[in-house]
Amino acid sequence: MPITENEVHTLSAEYPWPVVRPTFSPADWMLDGGGKELIFARIGKGESFLVLEIGAFLGSSVKQWLAVSPNVYVIAIDPWEGDWWVDYARKNGRNSLAEQFAREDGPYLTFLSSLWKFKERLFPVRGKSPEKLYELANLGVKPDLVYFDSNKTGDDIDVVHQLFPDAILTGDDWTWGLEQGYPIRASVRKFAHKHNFKIVSDRATWVLMQRSLKISERVMNLTSFARDQARALRKVFR
Ligand SMILES: C[S@@+](CC[C@H](N)C(=O)[O-])C[C@H]1O[C@@H](n2cnc3c(N)ncnc32)[C@H](O)[C@@H]1O
């Protein structure tokens, strides 16, 4: 269902942007394991469309959803806090960004500064899933698509479906954690089995479908399977 003017109004009032852009350098940090075309194809290009992303980091996916069409709106949930931000930036050689993260509210204000030009269509929700999901549902918000990219466990998929039964469910990390047996897969498969959904995956991206898969989607799954085997073999012979 297209996002209503009322929803835009409510979200802007509940999750306001600062009046002045924070004096933090904008940062680009692409975390992308591939396969997002599966999602772009599902984001309505004509009518307005509301994406809810759980785990936004510095907004590399958020920017990609917003770029699909000027009719796309995004709610980005993330606590944007914790010591790990500074360590993570340092480990990746991003020393000036690490210094910026170390300032008060560094990650949050860096996010806002980086996404400033999208502030009419982006609602930053500072906090955690699932708590923030209940808050959004109580406000009457109905996302068209939910993208899971927070803690790689998928432990909030059921809650999302309960609160937003019509939303397309999709996420990242399908290829993350070979050693741990790809943790996101267990939750996604359990959910699919319980609610009679089908799964399609392409590289890191997965989508839950409430219909039979097309031949092209079955081929995608076979390709994913072949890539899994190649990855496992590489690990054995490394
Ligand atoms: C892998 S990063 C997300 C990458 C991001 N989607 C992108 O495109 O760059 C994971 C993010 O999830 C956030 N996170 C962790 N637990 C969360 C939770 N319970 N709810 C919302 N966000 C969470 C972290 O703060 C972190 O920024």
The ligand as an ORCA input file, in Angstrom:
! r2SCAN-3c Opt
* xyz 0 1
  C      26.044     -4.834      9.081
  S      25.577     -3.320      9.753
  C      24.348     -2.781      8.620
  C      24.854     -2.370      7.281
  C      23.924     -1.447      6.546
  N      22.653     -2.071      6.278
  C      24.546     -0.918      5.279
  O      23.916     -0.991      4.229
  O      25.659     -0.406      5.328
  C      24.667     -3.759     11.150
  C      24.034     -2.586     11.878
  O      22.994     -3.111     12.713
  C      22.907     -2.318     13.864
  N      22.177     -3.106     14.884
  C      22.652     -4.072     15.696
  N      21.665     -4.568     16.480
  C      20.526     -3.901     16.109
  C      19.170     -3.962     16.528
  N      18.766     -4.823     17.478
  N      18.286     -3.143     15.940
  C      18.674     -2.271     14.974
  N      19.943     -2.174     14.539
  C      20.859     -2.977     15.094
  C      24.346     -1.972     14.182
  O      24.442     -0.807     14.979
  C      24.954     -1.805     12.778
  O      24.986     -0.454     12.395
*
